[in-house]
């Protein structure tokens, strides 16, 4: 795969529902593993449309009862600079689809704070993460990410200054085309994770998925290529429509591929 993706794994699913179910099962399995090993499961969630059904399934039986919720700590990879009750808030979406339906205490939920400006929100979230991990490396057990048609992931957009960030964990980003600020974790933080899983659905993502995986390495144009865990796993879960342009064989539906 392009961009030295030799350490990544790809699984293609028949449709978005099968993809969503696989992702929910992945979260549940990783939660059990982390809880058994460390009594804690640090989960960084993605916003956007693609993971919504995954969150619903995670909060429903039969998967809901397989998750050790007492060990789960929930964080967000990015957020629009909007109040949490705004319809476009990533936190608000996850709260509606998942958090209100599972036994998580407020102390286990860590949304990006909405402060007086985007910079202060980013700094506050960075301090929250630093306080949480303290002397431990900031290594999430599982990071969920999406892929935009323009190659962005989290709020790492093409051509933005945050793509060159090496020291900060969280930054504010102005997305000019959307006339909005966002707050995002940085690639160096994501790359410390034990497992990173991209969820990619829909034919509109097919061209970009092919470019990210098999094209030239150009992370300024395709920021998703910045994601390459230093010591962890990189998983790509795609539905058949998103994978339609991938080389034959790699794009074959193979729902039995073990991702754990």
N, C-alpha and C positions, 0 to 999 in steps of 0.2 A: 504494500500500500504506500501511497505517496506520503512524504513528510515523516518517514520512519515510523509507520504504524504497525511494525512487525509484532509488537507486543499486545496489540488490541485483538478483540474477538468480536465477531459479527454474528448475529442471529436474526433471521428474517421470519416474520410471522404473517399469517394469511391476511389479516385485516387489523384495524386499529383496536378492536375489542380483544383479539388474541394478544396483541402487543401490550395492551394495558394490563391484562391478566398476568402476563409474564413479568412485567415490571413490579406489580404488586407482590407477586410471589418472591421475587428477588429481594424486595425490601424486607419482607417478613423473615426470609431465611437469613439475611445479613443481620437482622436485629437479634435473632436467636443466637447466632454465632458470637456476636459482640457481647451480648449479655452473659453468655456462658464464660467467655474469655476474660471480660473486663468489667462486668456488672454495669455496663453503660453502652448505649448505642447512639453515636453522634451522627445525625442525619441532616444533610443540607439539601433543601428542596428547590426545585425549579418552578418558575411561574409559567405563564403562557397557557395555550389551549391544550396541547398534547397530553400533559400529565393529569388533567382533570379527572378522567375516567379511572386512572390508576388510583388516585386518592379516594375516589368513591369505593372502589373495590376493596381497598385496604381497610376501610371502615365498615365493611359488610362481612357477614359470614359467607363462606367458611374461613376466610383469611383472618378476619378481625381477631378471633380467639387464639390464633397461632402466634400473635405478636406479644412479646413481653413488654407491655406498655410501661411498666414501672421503670424500665431501664432506658426508655427513649428520650432523647433530647433533640428538639426540632429547631433548625435554623433555616435561613433563607439565603439563596445565592445572589438574588438581586430583587430590587423593589423600585417601583415608580415613586417619585417624590410626591406622594399623595397621602391624605389621611387614611387610616386603616379601614374606615367604613366606606371608602370610595369604591364604586363598582369595579374599578380597574386595579384595585390593590391586590397584589399577589397573596399577601397575608390573608386578606378578606376572602379570597377564593378558597384557600386551603382551609380556613376556619369553617366556611359553609359546608364544604364537601367532606372534610375529614375530622377536624379538631373537635367539633361539636358532637361527634358521634363515638368518640373513643375516650377511655379513662386516662386523660393526661391532665396533670395539675398545671396551674399557671406557671409555676417555677420551671416546668419542662419545656416551655414554649418561648422562643427567643426571636421575635420579629424585628425587622429593621425599624428603629425608632423614627418617628416623624417629628423632627426638631424645627428650629426657626429658619433653617436653610439647608440645602442638600449637603454642603460641606460639613456642617455640624452633625447631620444625621449619619454621614459616613464615618466621621471621627468617633461618634458615640458607639456605633456598631463595632468598630474596630476595637475600642476599649472594652466593650462587652466580651468580644471573643478572646481578647488577651486575658481578661480576668477569668474567663471560664477555663481556658487551657492552662493558664498560669505557667508553671515550669515545664509542662508537657509540650511536645511538639503539637502544632495546630493541625492534627491529622484526623479528618473526618472519616468515619467508618464507611459512609456511602454518600456520594454526591450525585444528585440527579441533574442532568442538563438537557436542554433542547437545542435545536439547530434552526436558525433563521434562514429564510431564502437568500439573505445577503451574506450568509456565512457567520453571523454573530452567534454567540452563546452567552448565557447569563445576560449582562448588559455590556459585554465586551464587543463593541461595534467597530466595523472597519474604519481604519484611519484615525481612531481616537487616541488621545495621549495615554490612556490607561493601559493600552496594549504593551507599552514599554516599561510599565511599573515593575520594580523589582523588590521594593522594601515594604510598601504598604500592603495590608491585608484587604482593605476596603477603600473604595474611591467613589467619588461622585462623577457622573458622566452627563454631559449635555448632548441629547440626541436632537440635532437641529431640525431634521425632517419631521420629527414628532412634536416639536415645540414643548419638550418636557425634559426635566432632569430625572436621572435615575441614580440609584446607589447600587454598587456591585462589588462582589468579592473579586479579587484579582487572580490571574492565572497562577502565579507562584503559590498562592494559598490552596487553590483547587488541586494543584499537582502534588501536594503532600498527602492526598487522600489515599486510603487503603483501596477503595474501589470508586471509579467514576463511570457512570452509565449514561450514555446519550439515548434519549427516546426520540425517534424521528418517524413522523407519520405524514402520509399524503403525497400525491404526485407532484405537488408544487415544490417539495423539498428534494426531488430526485436528482436534479442537475447539480445542486450544491452538495448533496451527500456524495455523489460521484467525484466531484472536484476535491472535496476535503480529504477523501480517502485515497484517491488515485491521481490527483493532479499535482502540480508543482507545489513545493512548500512556500507559501506566501501568506503568512499569518496576518500581515497588515491588511490584506484583502479578505482573508478568510480566518478570522480570529479563533474559530473552533480548532484550528490546527495548533494553537498554543497549548492545548490540553494534552499533556503526556505525563501521567503520574511517574514520579521519580522512583518509587518503590512499590507502587500499587498496580491494580489492573485497570485497563480501559476497555469498556464494553460498549458495543453499538447494538441497540435493539431497534429494528426498523420494521415497518409493515411492508407488504408486497408492493404497494404503490410507490413508496419512497425508495425502494430498492430496485425499481424497474430498469435503471440504467447501469447497474453494477455488472461486472463481468459474469458471464454465465457460470454457474456453479456457486460462486459466492452469493449470488442473489437467489439461489434456490430456496424454497421454503423448507426450513429445517427447524421446526419448533421443538425438536427433541435435543437440540444442542445444549449441553450442560453449561450454564454460565456460572454456577457456584463452584 
